[in-house]
Amino acid sequence: MYKGKDFIAVSINDESKLIAADSTVQSVLERYTELRGVDISAIAVAINSEVLPRARWQAEPCLTGDKFEIFSVVAGG
């Protein structure tokens, strides 16, 4: 199916997923938002119960067993 690619198992909003072993948080979130028609600037993410600042998404590697919690950012006042 994906010759030459290694995969790791992660959880995204309580659903088990296989992603490329060399994925970053940014790449996972880009794919997630693309599939759901969501604006990436309108989400936040916690990895293993720790909110990950947007500035770290590109450099943060995904690891086997990571638990992503992706949620919509809501402005308030």
FENNORQUI-V974492 format. One record per pair of residues at least 24 apart in sequence whose ideal C-beta (glycine too) atoms are under 7 Angstrom apart, sorted by the first residue. I is the first residue (numbers start at 1). J is the second residue. Records with the same first field share a line. If there is no record, write none. Layout:
I=J / J
//
This chain:
8=62 / 64
9=64 / 65
10=62 / 65 / 66 / 68
11=67 / 68
12=68 / 70
13=68 / 69 / 70
19=62
23=62
24=57 / 58 / 59 / 60 / 61 / 62
25=52 / 57 / 60 / 62
26=57 / 58
28=62 / 68
29=57
32=70
42=72 / 73
43=70 / 71 / 72 / 73
44=71 / 73
45=69 / 70
//
